[in-house]
């Protein structure tokens, strides 16, 4: 979409920049994520690794050997490409409260490099398929990476009361 | 480097694949990270947000407004491009123990999409500069994203004893 179309879709307080082309590095989609979330309004604000729905992550079969050993981990980190997100917003005014904040102070999918990260519970692995709980992305989201999750320090960070992300 | 050069650098048990070009999506580097780690051997296995050295994250000034509000967060998540990492390994045998595992069962920088993620403590912000603790990457690493860190559930996941990542 051209910037002129995007400009019409700004909420009060939102600003954008016209960035150079995104050609500093290239990504290769390694698989696809299926969730029950068909449109953005369906997506929860954050996934729930305990009670969220089971989601299916299907890797390209060429990557199956790269999953060897993943079953040993209770939690894994998934990186994925937020393929429907615009990339030109500097500030955003989320619908939830309308307060304007910088893009990097939000976990909104709209960002210069729309990469999502989630810590999910690994329920099952079968070859190139993973069943996980804790995703919040659209069904059909391209997968970028799978990493074991290490939490050697107990971060209990929360935003101060009244701060939403 | 060509695959033939890479093939000579494999440890026992390591396997690689010849992947298609990485052209599914493009990234834009938004800044640069400075750490005390000049070569890979200097990098700790994991950053330490409590006692690790202070590191400087410098964003391109065009992104400064996108940081508005970031000071409210004690911890932030940084995504960066592991620019020196090869991308073709399916299995790896880390020097530390020589045991062969799938790439996705390791947090090694060598991966199909070499994106690093770290939860870091935000010490200070000044315009497009951030001072943080908890990074483990090489100095000069390109920055991809800054996100507030939310930890609404207390994941205390550790690999089972004897499992290293």
Interface residues (C-beta under 8 A of the other chain):
Chain A: X15 X17 X19 X20 X21 X22 X23 X24 X25 X26 X27 X28 X29 X30 X46 X48 X49 X50 X62 X63 X65 X66 X67 X68 X69 X70 X72 X73 X74 X75 X77 X79 X81 X83 X87 X89 X90 X91 X100 X101 X102 X103 X104 X105 X106 X107 X111 X112 X113 X115 X117 X119 X142 X144 X145 X146 X147 X148 X149 X150 X151 X152 X153 X154 X155 X156 X157 X158 X159 X160 X163 X165
Chain B: X15 X17 X19 X20 X21 X22 X23 X24 X25 X26 X27 X28 X29 X30 X46 X48 X49 X50 X62 X63 X65 X66 X67 X68 X69 X70 X72 X73 X74 X75 X77 X79 X81 X83 X87 X89 X90 X91 X101 X102 X103 X104 X105 X106 X107 X111 X112 X113 X115 X117 X119 X142 X144 X145 X146 X147 X148 X149 X150 X151 X152 X153 X154 X155 X156 X157 X158 X159 X160 X163 X165
